[in-house]
Every structure is written in structure tokens, then in C-alpha cells.
């Protein structure tokens, strides 16, 4: 039989006041995380602990570039970033990291360029510098393994952000394609619970469905989330990306529990697959 103090109960207003005061007084960790994109922070607000953020786009628009650009800026701001990359290998992600760090580089040069002795020497020096700015990568598509690793390696309330690229590639043991809707729904719910449990922001990329391409009006809506399940319900904010102009990435905030709905633009650098602020 449960003891009275062990039973679930409502938190009193006095307890809530003490907890709130302590949260405001925290000096040993960040209470929020600036995205690294000034336009985002000015328009939408910073990233908050315990929140689940979705970055939604059609394939090839730039959701990986946006998410990884955000992750790179977090690492430069001394935030520990755990990045689950399901579309690319770590080597491919380091190509993007090099292009972010050195604007003179392009992905094509890294993939196809001649490696002269001078270039080899340069890239060895660059790799040693990039190690300081690299997220911690996780490559398994198994969702249970991701959650287990996150709980084991991320200290609750630490200066950490978890990024996932992207939800649609996750798998769960025993579930096939016919259970895809349930898988996406369960993943969304568990990601939100993980964000609250670890008290960190979780940012996950998702795909928009093809219906948006058939419409005259290309501005996305929450209904355009592909295989959405419970994605939009569990998310604290949804950022939809479009790119009708190849050099301009439009960001529409479709949902924001902690701030306004708004839109802003960033510059998309195609040769580097990098997202940058406008000068």
C-alpha cells in the first residue's frame, strides 16, 4: 500500500512559487538558448528547455542545412549538441561542417577536388580545429537506441541540445511500414517527454507532404506535415521552410506556444549547403 506522501498529488501554489523562483535564479546553466540566427531570435524568440521544436520542409529545400547550421552555432556558443543524423554519414556531415567553418570551401571541392600535398596539410590542420566545433553524432535509426543513448549521455538540465534529422527515418523493432502513422505519433510523444525529462530543447526535422507542390499558394500549414500523427500536437513550435528563390530560405512559424507566429528569411548558400544571415 502506498504511503500518503508517495501518492501522486497536485502541487501547491507555495511549492510552485519556490520552484519558479529557483528557475529564475539559476546561474549554473542557461535558462534559454539563442538559436544563433539573430533574425530568428528577434522574430520568434529563443529555444527553451523542455520544448520540442519541429523543422518541416519538402525534400531538397534545406532542412538539414538549417538544422545543422543551428547546431554549429550552438557548439560555437559552448552548448553541447547531440546530433542524430539518419540521412548522411559522419564524414558527409563533416564536409558540411568544414564549409560552415571555412566559407571559402564548397561541397563539390571537398567531394571532387584534387588532394595535393598542400591541401592534405591544410585539411589535417582544419580537422584538428573542427574537432572543437563538431556535434556528437549518432547514426542508428532505432528510436529506442536513440532514447537510451540520450538518457545515458545527456545530464539533465545541462547546456545541451538534441537534434534529430529526420523523424521519418526512425524505426522501431517489430513495426513495419503499415504501422508508420503509429510510429511517427509515438516518436513525437516520446521526443516531447524526453525534452521535459532531460530539461533541454529537442529539435527534430520532419517532411512536408507533396500536396503543397500542387497548390498555387505555397505557404505551408500544419496539415502539410507528412504522416503527421501527433507531431503537431506534441510540438511546442513548428518552423516550416520553403525556398521558391534558390538563394532565399523562407521560415514560417506555424505554431509557437511560447511566442508569436511570424515569418523571416535567411540566405541559402547552395555551393556550401549552408544557411547564413543576410549581411
Secondary structure, 3 states (H helix, E strand, C coil): CCCHHHCCCCCCHHHHHHHHHHHHHCCCCCCEECCCCHHHHHHCCCEECCCEEEEEECCCCCHHHHHHHHHHHHHHCCCEEEEEECCCCHHHHHHHHHHHHCCCCCHHHHHHCCCCHHHHHHHHHHHHHHHHHCCEEECCCEHHHHHHHHHHHCCCCCCEEEEEECHHHCECCCCCHHHHHHHHHHHHHHHHHHHHHHCCEEEEEEEECCHHHHCCCCCCCHHHECCCCCHHHHCCEEEEEECCCCCEEEEEEEEECCCCCCEEEEEEEHHHCEEECCC
